[in-house]
Amino acid sequence: MQLVTGWLEGEQRHGRHEEARDLVLRQLEHRLGRLERPLKRRVRQLSLVQIEALGEALLDFAERSDLDTWLEQRR
């Protein structure tokens, strides 16, 4: 039973991560325009905590270089 419960919790976290990542990517493209594949790939590689932080930070982004700077600071 614990194994099934742990698996379900893992699946829920994974789903939440994917949903958050997809939402942030849509918001970034709305604010900054179409993102190139390498840039999208970098965003997709972020942890859930980083995605959530990016979701807040992007509210202050005015240009694509703001996103580049944010990502570089988290390498």
PDB file of N, CA, C, O and CB in Angstrom:
ATOM      1  N   MET A   1       0.818  -1.201   0.000  1.00  0.00           N
ATOM      2  CA  MET A   1       0.000   0.000   0.000  1.00  0.00           C
ATOM      3  C   MET A   1       0.862   1.265   0.000  1.00  0.00           C
ATOM      4  O   MET A   1       0.558   2.232  -0.698  1.00  0.00           O
ATOM      5  CB  MET A   1      -0.930  -0.002   1.205  1.00  0.00           C
ATOM      6  N   GLN A   2       1.932   1.246   0.784  1.00  0.00           N
ATOM      7  CA  GLN A   2       2.814   2.408   0.839  1.00  0.00           C
ATOM      8  C   GLN A   2       3.477   2.660  -0.511  1.00  0.00           C
ATOM      9  O   GLN A   2       3.685   3.807  -0.908  1.00  0.00           O
ATOM     10  CB  GLN A   2       3.878   2.218   1.920  1.00  0.00           C
ATOM     11  N   LEU A   3       3.804   1.587  -1.205  1.00  0.00           N
ATOM     12  CA  LEU A   3       4.420   1.714  -2.517  1.00  0.00           C
ATOM     13  C   LEU A   3       3.471   2.410  -3.495  1.00  0.00           C
ATOM     14  O   LEU A   3       3.883   3.291  -4.250  1.00  0.00           O
ATOM     15  CB  LEU A   3       4.824   0.332  -3.054  1.00  0.00           C
ATOM     16  N   VAL A   4       2.211   2.011  -3.475  1.00  0.00           N
ATOM     17  CA  VAL A   4       1.212   2.627  -4.361  1.00  0.00           C
ATOM     18  C   VAL A   4       1.003   4.078  -3.990  1.00  0.00           C
ATOM     19  O   VAL A   4       0.930   4.937  -4.869  1.00  0.00           O
ATOM     20  CB  VAL A   4      -0.124   1.868  -4.294  1.00  0.00           C
ATOM     21  N   THR A   5       0.906   4.366  -2.709  1.00  0.00           N
ATOM     22  CA  THR A   5       0.719   5.743  -2.246  1.00  0.00           C
ATOM     23  C   THR A   5       1.909   6.606  -2.658  1.00  0.00           C
ATOM     24  O   THR A   5       1.730   7.729  -3.129  1.00  0.00           O
ATOM     25  CB  THR A   5       0.534   5.783  -0.711  1.00  0.00           C
ATOM     26  N   GLY A   6       3.112   6.088  -2.482  1.00  0.00           N
ATOM     27  CA  GLY A   6       4.310   6.835  -2.875  1.00  0.00           C
ATOM     28  C   GLY A   6       4.345   7.083  -4.369  1.00  0.00           C
ATOM     29  O   GLY A   6       4.726   8.167  -4.810  1.00  0.00           O
ATOM     30  N   TRP A   7       3.951   6.084  -5.155  1.00  0.00           N
ATOM     31  CA  TRP A   7       3.928   6.235  -6.605  1.00  0.00           C
ATOM     32  C   TRP A   7       2.924   7.312  -7.009  1.00  0.00           C
ATOM     33  O   TRP A   7       3.222   8.159  -7.851  1.00  0.00           O
ATOM     34  CB  TRP A   7       3.584   4.897  -7.284  1.00  0.00           C
ATOM     35  N   LEU A   8       1.737   7.277  -6.407  1.00  0.00           N
ATOM     36  CA  LEU A   8       0.715   8.279  -6.730  1.00  0.00           C
ATOM     37  C   LEU A   8       1.169   9.684  -6.374  1.00  0.00           C
ATOM     38  O   LEU A   8       0.932  10.628  -7.127  1.00  0.00           O
ATOM     39  CB  LEU A   8      -0.584   7.962  -6.005  1.00  0.00           C
ATOM     40  N   GLU A   9       1.815   9.822  -5.238  1.00  0.00           N
ATOM     41  CA  GLU A   9       2.325  11.139  -4.841  1.00  0.00           C
ATOM     42  C   GLU A   9       3.383  11.618  -5.831  1.00  0.00           C
ATOM     43  O   GLU A   9       3.411  12.794  -6.193  1.00  0.00           O
ATOM     44  CB  GLU A   9       2.914  11.089  -3.410  1.00  0.00           C
ATOM     45  N   GLY A  10       4.244  10.717  -6.263  1.00  0.00           N
ATOM     46  CA  GLY A  10       5.271  11.067  -7.252  1.00  0.00           C
ATOM     47  C   GLY A  10       4.655  11.505  -8.567  1.00  0.00           C
ATOM     48  O   GLY A  10       5.110  12.470  -9.181  1.00  0.00           O
ATOM     49  N   GLU A  11       3.621  10.800  -9.001  1.00  0.00           N
ATOM     50  CA  GLU A  11       2.932  11.161 -10.237  1.00  0.00           C
ATOM     51  C   GLU A  11       2.264  12.532 -10.112  1.00  0.00           C
ATOM     52  O   GLU A  11       2.278  13.315 -11.062  1.00  0.00           O
ATOM     53  CB  GLU A  11       1.888  10.094 -10.597  1.00  0.00           C
ATOM     54  N   GLN A  12       1.690  12.821  -8.963  1.00  0.00           N
ATOM     55  CA  GLN A  12       1.043  14.119  -8.749  1.00  0.00           C
ATOM     56  C   GLN A  12       2.075  15.239  -8.800  1.00  0.00           C
ATOM     57  O   GLN A  12       1.832  16.282  -9.407  1.00  0.00           O
ATOM     58  CB  GLN A  12       0.295  14.142  -7.397  1.00  0.00           C
ATOM     59  N   ARG A  13       3.234  15.027  -8.162  1.00  0.00           N
ATOM     60  CA  ARG A  13       4.293  16.046  -8.186  1.00  0.00           C
ATOM     61  C   ARG A  13       4.786  16.263  -9.606  1.00  0.00           C
ATOM     62  O   ARG A  13       5.006  17.397 -10.031  1.00  0.00           O
ATOM     63  CB  ARG A  13       5.467  15.638  -7.274  1.00  0.00           C
ATOM     64  N   HIS A  14       4.960  15.162 -10.340  1.00  0.00           N
ATOM     65  CA  HIS A  14       5.425  15.259 -11.724  1.00  0.00           C
ATOM     66  C   HIS A  14       4.414  16.043 -12.567  1.00  0.00           C
ATOM     67  O   HIS A  14       4.793  16.905 -13.360  1.00  0.00           O
ATOM     68  CB  HIS A  14       5.653  13.847 -12.323  1.00  0.00           C
ATOM     69  N   GLY A  15       3.128  15.735 -12.389  1.00  0.00           N
ATOM     70  CA  GLY A  15       2.085  16.445 -13.120  1.00  0.00           C
ATOM     71  C   GLY A  15       2.047  17.918 -12.770  1.00  0.00           C
ATOM     72  O   GLY A  15       1.855  18.767 -13.641  1.00  0.00           O
ATOM     73  N   ARG A  16       2.227  18.216 -11.512  1.00  0.00           N
ATOM     74  CA  ARG A  16       2.235  19.622 -11.073  1.00  0.00           C
ATOM     75  C   ARG A  16       3.412  20.358 -11.695  1.00  0.00           C
ATOM     76  O   ARG A  16       3.279  21.507 -12.116  1.00  0.00           O
ATOM     77  CB  ARG A  16       2.301  19.718  -9.527  1.00  0.00           C
ATOM     78  N   HIS A  17       4.560  19.697 -11.753  1.00  0.00           N
ATOM     79  CA  HIS A  17       5.758  20.293 -12.341  1.00  0.00           C
ATOM     80  C   HIS A  17       5.511  20.598 -13.820  1.00  0.00           C
ATOM     81  O   HIS A  17       5.823  21.693 -14.290  1.00  0.00           O
ATOM     82  CB  HIS A  17       6.980  19.348 -12.174  1.00  0.00           C
ATOM     83  N   GLU A  18       4.955  19.637 -14.549  1.00  0.00           N
ATOM     84  CA  GLU A  18       4.678  19.842 -15.974  1.00  0.00           C
ATOM     85  C   GLU A  18       3.686  20.983 -16.191  1.00  0.00           C
ATOM     86  O   GLU A  18       3.883  21.817 -17.075  1.00  0.00           O
ATOM     87  CB  GLU A  18       4.135  18.554 -16.600  1.00  0.00           C
ATOM     88  N   GLU A  19       2.633  21.021 -15.396  1.00  0.00           N
ATOM     89  CA  GLU A  19       1.634  22.081 -15.535  1.00  0.00           C
ATOM     90  C   GLU A  19       2.231  23.447 -15.244  1.00  0.00           C
ATOM     91  O   GLU A  19       1.972  24.405 -15.973  1.00  0.00           O
ATOM     92  CB  GLU A  19       0.452  21.823 -14.608  1.00  0.00           C
ATOM     93  N   ALA A  20       3.020  23.546 -14.197  1.00  0.00           N
ATOM     94  CA  ALA A  20       3.656  24.820 -13.843  1.00  0.00           C
ATOM     95  C   ALA A  20       4.609  25.254 -14.943  1.00  0.00           C
ATOM     96  O   ALA A  20       4.633  26.423 -15.328  1.00  0.00           O
ATOM     97  CB  ALA A  20       4.408  24.705 -12.502  1.00  0.00           C
ATOM     98  N   ARG A  21       5.400  24.302 -15.450  1.00  0.00           N
ATOM     99  CA  ARG A  21       6.367  24.618 -16.505  1.00  0.00           C
ATOM    100  C   ARG A  21       5.652  25.106 -17.755  1.00  0.00           C
ATOM    101  O   ARG A  21       6.068  26.095 -18.359  1.00  0.00           O
ATOM    102  CB  ARG A  21       7.233  23.388 -16.834  1.00  0.00           C
ATOM    103  N   ASP A  22       4.575  24.422 -18.153  1.00  0.00           N
ATOM    104  CA  ASP A  22       3.844  24.824 -19.348  1.00  0.00           C
ATOM    105  C   ASP A  22       3.215  26.207 -19.187  1.00  0.00           C
ATOM    106  O   ASP A  22       3.218  27.008 -20.122  1.00  0.00           O
ATOM    107  CB  ASP A  22       2.769  23.798 -19.671  1.00  0.00           C
ATOM    108  N   LEU A  23       2.679  26.481 -18.005  1.00  0.00           N
ATOM    109  CA  LEU A  23       2.090  27.789 -17.744  1.00  0.00           C
ATOM    110  C   LEU A  23       3.144  28.892 -17.820  1.00  0.00           C
ATOM    111  O   LEU A  23       2.914  29.932 -18.438  1.00  0.00           O
ATOM    112  CB  LEU A  23       1.412  27.800 -16.373  1.00  0.00           C
ATOM    113  N   VAL A  24       4.283  28.669 -17.200  1.00  0.00           N
ATOM    114  CA  VAL A  24       5.348  29.685 -17.208  1.00  0.00           C
ATOM    115  C   VAL A  24       5.859  29.907 -18.624  1.00  0.00           C
ATOM    116  O   VAL A  24       6.124  31.046 -19.010  1.00  0.00           O
ATOM    117  CB  VAL A  24       6.514  29.266 -16.282  1.00  0.00           C
ATOM    118  N   LEU A  25       6.002  28.839 -19.406  1.00  0.00           N
ATOM    119  CA  LEU A  25       6.436  29.020 -20.797  1.00  0.00           C
ATOM    120  C   LEU A  25       5.427  29.846 -21.592  1.00  0.00           C
ATOM    121  O   LEU A  25       5.817  30.702 -22.386  1.00  0.00           O
ATOM    122  CB  LEU A  25       6.642  27.658 -21.472  1.00  0.00           C
ATOM    123  N   ARG A  26       4.137  29.596 -21.386  1.00  0.00           N
ATOM    124  CA  ARG A  26       3.116  30.403 -22.076  1.00  0.00           C
ATOM    125  C   ARG A  26       3.179  31.863 -21.637  1.00  0.00           C
ATOM    126  O   ARG A  26       3.052  32.767 -22.463  1.00  0.00           O
ATOM    127  CB  ARG A  26       1.709  29.837 -21.807  1.00  0.00           C
ATOM    128  N   GLN A  27       3.374  32.091 -20.353  1.00  0.00           N
ATOM    129  CA  GLN A  27       3.457  33.463 -19.854  1.00  0.00           C
ATOM    130  C   GLN A  27       4.692  34.172 -20.406  1.00  0.00           C
ATOM    131  O   GLN A  27       4.633  35.346 -20.773  1.00  0.00           O
ATOM    132  CB  GLN A  27       3.485  33.473 -18.318  1.00  0.00           C
ATOM    133  N   LEU A  28       5.807  33.451 -20.461  1.00  0.00           N
ATOM    134  CA  LEU A  28       7.033  34.040 -21.013  1.00  0.00           C
ATOM    135  C   LEU A  28       6.829  34.438 -22.472  1.00  0.00           C
ATOM    136  O   LEU A  28       7.224  35.528 -22.884  1.00  0.00           O
ATOM    137  CB  LEU A  28       8.214  33.052 -20.891  1.00  0.00           C
ATOM    138  N   GLU A  29       6.216  33.558 -23.246  1.00  0.00           N
ATOM    139  CA  GLU A  29       6.002  33.872 -24.660  1.00  0.00           C
ATOM    140  C   GLU A  29       5.003  35.016 -24.831  1.00  0.00           C
ATOM    141  O   GLU A  29       5.113  35.802 -25.772  1.00  0.00           O
ATOM    142  CB  GLU A  29       5.509  32.631 -25.410  1.00  0.00           C
ATOM    143  N   HIS A  30       4.053  35.108 -23.945  1.00  0.00           N
ATOM    144  CA  HIS A  30       3.109  36.223 -24.005  1.00  0.00           C
ATOM    145  C   HIS A  30       3.833  37.542 -23.739  1.00  0.00           C
ATOM    146  O   HIS A  30       3.576  38.545 -24.404  1.00  0.00           O
ATOM    147  CB  HIS A  30       1.963  36.022 -22.987  1.00  0.00           C
ATOM    148  N   ARG A  31       4.733  37.532 -22.767  1.00  0.00           N
ATOM    149  CA  ARG A  31       5.435  38.755 -22.385  1.00  0.00           C
ATOM    150  C   ARG A  31       6.588  39.090 -23.323  1.00  0.00           C
ATOM    151  O   ARG A  31       6.802  40.258 -23.647  1.00  0.00           O
ATOM    152  CB  ARG A  31       5.954  38.628 -20.976  1.00  0.00           C
ATOM    153  N   LEU A  32       7.342  38.063 -23.770  1.00  0.00           N
ATOM    154  CA  LEU A  32       8.586  38.312 -24.491  1.00  0.00           C
ATOM    155  C   LEU A  32       8.546  37.932 -25.970  1.00  0.00           C
ATOM    156  O   LEU A  32       9.485  38.232 -26.708  1.00  0.00           O
ATOM    157  CB  LEU A  32       9.688  37.570 -23.831  1.00  0.00           C
ATOM    158  N   GLY A  33       7.486  37.286 -26.403  1.00  0.00           N
ATOM    159  CA  GLY A  33       7.435  36.807 -27.780  1.00  0.00           C
ATOM    160  C   GLY A  33       7.925  35.368 -27.868  1.00  0.00           C
ATOM    161  O   GLY A  33       8.288  34.756 -26.864  1.00  0.00           O
ATOM    162  N   ARG A  34       7.927  34.851 -29.065  1.00  0.00           N
ATOM    163  CA  ARG A  34       8.292  33.451 -29.293  1.00  0.00           C
ATOM    164  C   ARG A  34       9.708  33.163 -28.783  1.00  0.00           C
ATOM    165  O   ARG A  34      10.652  33.902 -29.064  1.00  0.00           O
ATOM    166  CB  ARG A  34       8.189  33.109 -30.791  1.00  0.00           C
ATOM    167  N   LEU A  35       9.825  32.074 -28.031  1.00  0.00           N
ATOM    168  CA  LEU A  35      11.118  31.652 -27.496  1.00  0.00           C
ATOM    169  C   LEU A  35      11.726  30.572 -28.383  1.00  0.00           C
ATOM    170  O   LEU A  35      11.018  29.698 -28.883  1.00  0.00           O
ATOM    171  CB  LEU A  35      10.970  31.139 -26.047  1.00  0.00           C
ATOM    172  N   GLU A  36      13.024  30.638 -28.571  1.00  0.00           N
ATOM    173  CA  GLU A  36      13.716  29.633 -29.363  1.00  0.00           C
ATOM    174  C   GLU A  36      13.778  28.317 -28.589  1.00  0.00           C
ATOM    175  O   GLU A  36      13.703  28.305 -27.361  1.00  0.00           O
ATOM    176  CB  GLU A  36      15.135  30.115 -29.737  1.00  0.00           C
ATOM    177  N   ARG A  37      13.916  27.215 -29.317  1.00  0.00           N
ATOM    178  CA  ARG A  37      13.949  25.892 -28.694  1.00  0.00           C
ATOM    179  C   ARG A  37      15.013  25.750 -27.604  1.00  0.00           C
ATOM    180  O   ARG A  37      14.716  25.200 -26.544  1.00  0.00           O
ATOM    181  CB  ARG A  37      14.180  24.853 -29.746  1.00  0.00           C
ATOM    182  N   PRO A  38      16.241  26.227 -27.827  1.00  0.00           N
ATOM    183  CA  PRO A  38      17.239  26.080 -26.756  1.00  0.00           C
ATOM    184  C   PRO A  38      16.832  26.789 -25.462  1.00  0.00           C
ATOM    185  O   PRO A  38      17.107  26.303 -24.366  1.00  0.00           O
ATOM    186  CB  PRO A  38      18.580  26.619 -27.225  1.00  0.00           C
ATOM    187  N   LEU A  39      16.190  27.917 -25.599  1.00  0.00           N
ATOM    188  CA  LEU A  39      15.740  28.659 -24.423  1.00  0.00           C
ATOM    189  C   LEU A  39      14.595  27.913 -23.730  1.00  0.00           C
ATOM    190  O   LEU A  39      14.562  27.830 -22.502  1.00  0.00           O
ATOM    191  CB  LEU A  39      15.293  30.086 -24.819  1.00  0.00           C
ATOM    192  N   LYS A  40      13.664  27.376 -24.507  1.00  0.00           N
ATOM    193  CA  LYS A  40      12.579  26.573 -23.931  1.00  0.00           C
ATOM    194  C   LYS A  40      13.152  25.353 -23.219  1.00  0.00           C
ATOM    195  O   LYS A  40      12.689  24.978 -22.142  1.00  0.00           O
ATOM    196  CB  LYS A  40      11.577  26.135 -25.029  1.00  0.00           C
ATOM    197  N   ARG A  41      14.154  24.742 -23.826  1.00  0.00           N
ATOM    198  CA  ARG A  41      14.780  23.561 -23.228  1.00  0.00           C
ATOM    199  C   ARG A  41      15.377  23.901 -21.867  1.00  0.00           C
ATOM    200  O   ARG A  41      15.257  23.128 -20.916  1.00  0.00           O
ATOM    201  CB  ARG A  41      15.869  22.995 -24.159  1.00  0.00           C
ATOM    202  N   ARG A  42      16.018  25.056 -21.781  1.00  0.00           N
ATOM    203  CA  ARG A  42      16.602  25.474 -20.496  1.00  0.00           C
ATOM    204  C   ARG A  42      15.525  25.658 -19.437  1.00  0.00           C
ATOM    205  O   ARG A  42      15.712  25.273 -18.283  1.00  0.00           O
ATOM    206  CB  ARG A  42      17.394  26.780 -20.665  1.00  0.00           C
ATOM    207  N   VAL A  43      14.403  26.241 -19.825  1.00  0.00           N
ATOM    208  CA  VAL A  43      13.307  26.431 -18.873  1.00  0.00           C
ATOM    209  C   VAL A  43      12.747  25.071 -18.455  1.00  0.00           C
ATOM    210  O   VAL A  43      12.452  24.857 -17.279  1.00  0.00           O
ATOM    211  CB  VAL A  43      12.187  27.318 -19.489  1.00  0.00           C
ATOM    212  N   ARG A  44      12.601  24.166 -19.396  1.00  0.00           N
ATOM    213  CA  ARG A  44      12.054  22.834 -19.084  1.00  0.00           C
ATOM    214  C   ARG A  44      12.939  22.049 -18.124  1.00  0.00           C
ATOM    215  O   ARG A  44      12.457  21.145 -17.443  1.00  0.00           O
ATOM    216  CB  ARG A  44      11.866  22.035 -20.363  1.00  0.00           C
ATOM    217  N   GLN A  45      14.212  22.378 -18.061  1.00  0.00           N
ATOM    218  CA  GLN A  45      15.139  21.663 -17.188  1.00  0.00           C
ATOM    219  C   GLN A  45      15.128  22.173 -15.751  1.00  0.00           C
ATOM    220  O   GLN A  45      15.775  21.587 -14.883  1.00  0.00           O
ATOM    221  CB  GLN A  45      16.529  21.763 -17.739  1.00  0.00           C
ATOM    222  N   LEU A  46      14.411  23.245 -15.495  1.00  0.00           N
ATOM    223  CA  LEU A  46      14.365  23.812 -14.148  1.00  0.00           C
ATOM    224  C   LEU A  46      13.548  22.931 -13.209  1.00  0.00           C
ATOM    225  O   LEU A  46      12.614  22.247 -13.628  1.00  0.00           O
ATOM    226  CB  LEU A  46      13.779  25.228 -14.184  1.00  0.00           C
ATOM    227  N   SER A  47      13.915  22.962 -11.952  1.00  0.00           N
ATOM    228  CA  SER A  47      13.153  22.238 -10.930  1.00  0.00           C
ATOM    229  C   SER A  47      11.824  22.954 -10.693  1.00  0.00           C
ATOM    230  O   SER A  47      11.626  24.080 -11.149  1.00  0.00           O
ATOM    231  CB  SER A  47      13.966  22.125  -9.598  1.00  0.00           C
ATOM    232  N   LEU A  48      10.930  22.300  -9.987  1.00  0.00           N
ATOM    233  CA  LEU A  48       9.638  22.912  -9.675  1.00  0.00           C
ATOM    234  C   LEU A  48       9.821  24.195  -8.872  1.00  0.00           C
ATOM    235  O   LEU A  48       9.137  25.186  -9.128  1.00  0.00           O
ATOM    236  CB  LEU A  48       8.752  21.927  -8.902  1.00  0.00           C
ATOM    237  N   VAL A  49      10.721  24.189  -7.918  1.00  0.00           N
ATOM    238  CA  VAL A  49      10.981  25.390  -7.107  1.00  0.00           C
ATOM    239  C   VAL A  49      11.480  26.527  -8.001  1.00  0.00           C
ATOM    240  O   VAL A  49      11.059  27.673  -7.840  1.00  0.00           O
ATOM    241  CB  VAL A  49      12.023  25.086  -5.986  1.00  0.00           C
ATOM    242  N   GLN A  50      12.373  26.214  -8.939  1.00  0.00           N
ATOM    243  CA  GLN A  50      12.891  27.235  -9.850  1.00  0.00           C
ATOM    244  C   GLN A  50      11.802  27.739 -10.797  1.00  0.00           C
ATOM    245  O   GLN A  50      11.734  28.933 -11.088  1.00  0.00           O
ATOM    246  CB  GLN A  50      14.069  26.679 -10.654  1.00  0.00           C
ATOM    247  N   ILE A  51      10.952  26.832 -11.277  1.00  0.00           N
ATOM    248  CA  ILE A  51       9.843  27.233 -12.156  1.00  0.00           C
ATOM    249  C   ILE A  51       8.919  28.200 -11.427  1.00  0.00           C
ATOM    250  O   ILE A  51       8.486  29.202 -11.994  1.00  0.00           O
ATOM    251  CB  ILE A  51       9.047  25.993 -12.640  1.00  0.00           C
ATOM    252  N   GLU A  52       8.623  27.896 -10.175  1.00  0.00           N
ATOM    253  CA  GLU A  52       7.750  28.780  -9.396  1.00  0.00           C
ATOM    254  C   GLU A  52       8.404  30.149  -9.201  1.00  0.00           C
ATOM    255  O   GLU A  52       7.731  31.177  -9.284  1.00  0.00           O
ATOM    256  CB  GLU A  52       7.422  28.146  -8.026  1.00  0.00           C
ATOM    257  N   ALA A  53       9.712  30.163  -8.943  1.00  0.00           N
ATOM    258  CA  ALA A  53      10.424  31.441  -8.788  1.00  0.00           C
ATOM    259  C   ALA A  53      10.423  32.215 -10.102  1.00  0.00           C
ATOM    260  O   ALA A  53      10.256  33.435 -10.106  1.00  0.00           O
ATOM    261  CB  ALA A  53      11.877  31.203  -8.310  1.00  0.00           C
ATOM    262  N   LEU A  54      10.608  31.511 -11.215  1.00  0.00           N
ATOM    263  CA  LEU A  54      10.584  32.163 -12.525  1.00  0.00           C
ATOM    264  C   LEU A  54       9.202  32.736 -12.802  1.00  0.00           C
ATOM    265  O   LEU A  54       9.084  33.814 -13.385  1.00  0.00           O
ATOM    266  CB  LEU A  54      10.986  31.173 -13.636  1.00  0.00           C
ATOM    267  N   GLY A  55       8.163  32.033 -12.395  1.00  0.00           N
ATOM    268  CA  GLY A  55       6.801  32.529 -12.584  1.00  0.00           C
ATOM    269  C   GLY A  55       6.575  33.874 -11.907  1.00  0.00           C
ATOM    270  O   GLY A  55       5.833  34.716 -12.412  1.00  0.00           O
ATOM    271  N   GLU A  56       7.208  34.066 -10.781  1.00  0.00           N
ATOM    272  CA  GLU A  56       7.107  35.368 -10.097  1.00  0.00           C
ATOM    273  C   GLU A  56       8.022  36.398 -10.740  1.00  0.00           C
ATOM    274  O   GLU A  56       7.625  37.545 -10.948  1.00  0.00           O
ATOM    275  CB  GLU A  56       7.453  35.224  -8.607  1.00  0.00           C
ATOM    276  N   ALA A  57       9.243  35.993 -11.054  1.00  0.00           N
ATOM    277  CA  ALA A  57      10.229  36.927 -11.607  1.00  0.00           C
ATOM    278  C   ALA A  57       9.806  37.469 -12.962  1.00  0.00           C
ATOM    279  O   ALA A  57      10.068  38.631 -13.272  1.00  0.00           O
ATOM    280  CB  ALA A  57      11.581  36.251 -11.728  1.00  0.00           C
ATOM    281  N   LEU A  58       9.154  36.640 -13.778  1.00  0.00           N
ATOM    282  CA  LEU A  58       8.825  37.085 -15.136  1.00  0.00           C
ATOM    283  C   LEU A  58       7.874  38.270 -15.155  1.00  0.00           C
ATOM    284  O   LEU A  58       7.749  38.947 -16.176  1.00  0.00           O
ATOM    285  CB  LEU A  58       8.219  35.947 -15.917  1.00  0.00           C
ATOM    286  N   LEU A  59       7.208  38.527 -14.049  1.00  0.00           N
ATOM    287  CA  LEU A  59       6.318  39.692 -13.988  1.00  0.00           C
ATOM    288  C   LEU A  59       7.099  40.993 -14.127  1.00  0.00           C
ATOM    289  O   LEU A  59       6.548  42.022 -14.518  1.00  0.00           O
ATOM    290  CB  LEU A  59       5.529  39.694 -12.673  1.00  0.00           C
ATOM    291  N   ASP A  60       8.392  40.937 -13.802  1.00  0.00           N
ATOM    292  CA  ASP A  60       9.235  42.128 -13.903  1.00  0.00           C
ATOM    293  C   ASP A  60      10.056  42.174 -15.188  1.00  0.00           C
ATOM    294  O   ASP A  60      10.764  43.151 -15.429  1.00  0.00           O
ATOM    295  CB  ASP A  60      10.160  42.196 -12.718  1.00  0.00           C
ATOM    296  N   PHE A  61       9.973  41.131 -16.020  1.00  0.00           N
ATOM    297  CA  PHE A  61      10.767  41.093 -17.250  1.00  0.00           C
ATOM    298  C   PHE A  61      10.205  42.070 -18.279  1.00  0.00           C
ATOM    299  O   PHE A  61       8.994  42.157 -18.481  1.00  0.00           O
ATOM    300  CB  PHE A  61      10.799  39.665 -17.831  1.00  0.00           C
ATOM    301  N   ALA A  62      11.106  42.794 -18.918  1.00  0.00           N
ATOM    302  CA  ALA A  62      10.704  43.708 -19.979  1.00  0.00           C
ATOM    303  C   ALA A  62      11.249  43.247 -21.333  1.00  0.00           C
ATOM    304  O   ALA A  62      10.676  43.560 -22.376  1.00  0.00           O
ATOM    305  CB  ALA A  62      11.188  45.129 -19.668  1.00  0.00           C
ATOM    306  N   GLU A  63      12.351  42.506 -21.310  1.00  0.00           N
ATOM    307  CA  GLU A  63      12.977  42.039 -22.544  1.00  0.00           C
ATOM    308  C   GLU A  63      13.520  40.634 -22.347  1.00  0.00           C
ATOM    309  O   GLU A  63      13.653  40.149 -21.223  1.00  0.00           O
ATOM    310  CB  GLU A  63      14.104  42.997 -22.986  1.00  0.00           C
ATOM    311  N   ARG A  64      13.826  39.999 -23.458  1.00  0.00           N
ATOM    312  CA  ARG A  64      14.342  38.635 -23.424  1.00  0.00           C
ATOM    313  C   ARG A  64      15.643  38.548 -22.633  1.00  0.00           C
ATOM    314  O   ARG A  64      15.918  37.523 -22.009  1.00  0.00           O
ATOM    315  CB  ARG A  64      14.558  38.120 -24.841  1.00  0.00           C
ATOM    316  N   SER A  65      16.435  39.595 -22.650  1.00  0.00           N
ATOM    317  CA  SER A  65      17.696  39.571 -21.905  1.00  0.00           C
ATOM    318  C   SER A  65      17.450  39.421 -20.397  1.00  0.00           C
ATOM    319  O   SER A  65      18.312  38.913 -19.679  1.00  0.00           O
ATOM    320  CB  SER A  65      18.501  40.852 -22.183  1.00  0.00           C
ATOM    321  N   ASP A  66      16.288  39.858 -19.916  1.00  0.00           N
ATOM    322  CA  ASP A  66      15.952  39.661 -18.501  1.00  0.00           C
ATOM    323  C   ASP A  66      15.842  38.173 -18.180  1.00  0.00           C
ATOM    324  O   ASP A  66      16.293  37.722 -17.127  1.00  0.00           O
ATOM    325  CB  ASP A  66      14.631  40.381 -18.150  1.00  0.00           C
ATOM    326  N   LEU A  67      15.243  37.421 -19.089  1.00  0.00           N
ATOM    327  CA  LEU A  67      15.139  35.971 -18.902  1.00  0.00           C
ATOM    328  C   LEU A  67      16.524  35.335 -18.974  1.00  0.00           C
ATOM    329  O   LEU A  67      16.856  34.481 -18.152  1.00  0.00           O
ATOM    330  CB  LEU A  67      14.200  35.345 -19.964  1.00  0.00           C
ATOM    331  N   ASP A  68      17.326  35.738 -19.939  1.00  0.00           N
ATOM    332  CA  ASP A  68      18.688  35.198 -20.060  1.00  0.00           C
ATOM    333  C   ASP A  68      19.484  35.435 -18.786  1.00  0.00           C
ATOM    334  O   ASP A  68      20.167  34.537 -18.295  1.00  0.00           O
ATOM    335  CB  ASP A  68      19.416  35.831 -21.258  1.00  0.00           C
ATOM    336  N   THR A  69      19.394  36.638 -18.257  1.00  0.00           N
ATOM    337  CA  THR A  69      20.110  36.981 -17.025  1.00  0.00           C
ATOM    338  C   THR A  69      19.622  36.135 -15.861  1.00  0.00           C
ATOM    339  O   THR A  69      20.423  35.625 -15.077  1.00  0.00           O
ATOM    340  CB  THR A  69      19.940  38.469 -16.699  1.00  0.00           C
ATOM    341  N   TRP A  70      18.310  35.987 -15.750  1.00  0.00           N
ATOM    342  CA  TRP A  70      17.725  35.194 -14.667  1.00  0.00           C
ATOM    343  C   TRP A  70      18.224  33.754 -14.740  1.00  0.00           C
ATOM    344  O   TRP A  70      18.616  33.179 -13.725  1.00  0.00           O
ATOM    345  CB  TRP A  70      16.180  35.231 -14.733  1.00  0.00           C
ATOM    346  N   LEU A  71      18.211  33.178 -15.926  1.00  0.00           N
ATOM    347  CA  LEU A  71      18.669  31.797 -16.094  1.00  0.00           C
ATOM    348  C   LEU A  71      20.161  31.654 -15.796  1.00  0.00           C
ATOM    349  O   LEU A  71      20.575  30.687 -15.158  1.00  0.00           O
ATOM    350  CB  LEU A  71      18.376  31.314 -17.513  1.00  0.00           C
ATOM    351  N   GLU A  72      20.959  32.601 -16.248  1.00  0.00           N
ATOM    352  CA  GLU A  72      22.407  32.539 -15.981  1.00  0.00           C
ATOM    353  C   GLU A  72      22.723  32.605 -14.509  1.00  0.00           C
ATOM    354  O   GLU A  72      23.667  31.961 -14.050  1.00  0.00           O
ATOM    355  CB  GLU A  72      23.121  33.662 -16.692  1.00  0.00           C
ATOM    356  N   GLN A  73      21.955  33.367 -13.759  1.00  0.00           N
ATOM    357  CA  GLN A  73      22.187  33.496 -12.322  1.00  0.00           C
ATOM    358  C   GLN A  73      21.841  32.219 -11.561  1.00  0.00           C
ATOM    359  O   GLN A  73      22.203  32.072 -10.394  1.00  0.00           O
ATOM    360  CB  GLN A  73      21.378  34.653 -11.770  1.00  0.00           C
ATOM    361  N   ARG A  74      21.154  31.313 -12.207  1.00  0.00           N
ATOM    362  CA  ARG A  74      20.743  30.073 -11.541  1.00  0.00           C
ATOM    363  C   ARG A  74      21.459  28.842 -12.065  1.00  0.00           C
ATOM    364  O   ARG A  74      21.038  27.718 -11.791  1.00  0.00           O
ATOM    365  CB  ARG A  74      19.265  29.882 -11.694  1.00  0.00           C
ATOM    366  N   ARG A  75      22.518  29.033 -12.801  1.00  0.00           N
ATOM    367  CA  ARG A  75      23.316  27.895 -13.302  1.00  0.00           C
ATOM    368  C   ARG A  75      24.152  27.308 -12.242  1.00  0.00           C
ATOM    369  O   ARG A  75      24.881  26.347 -12.491  1.00  0.00           O
ATOM    370  CB  ARG A  75      24.193  28.303 -14.443  1.00  0.00           C
TER     371      ARG A  75
END
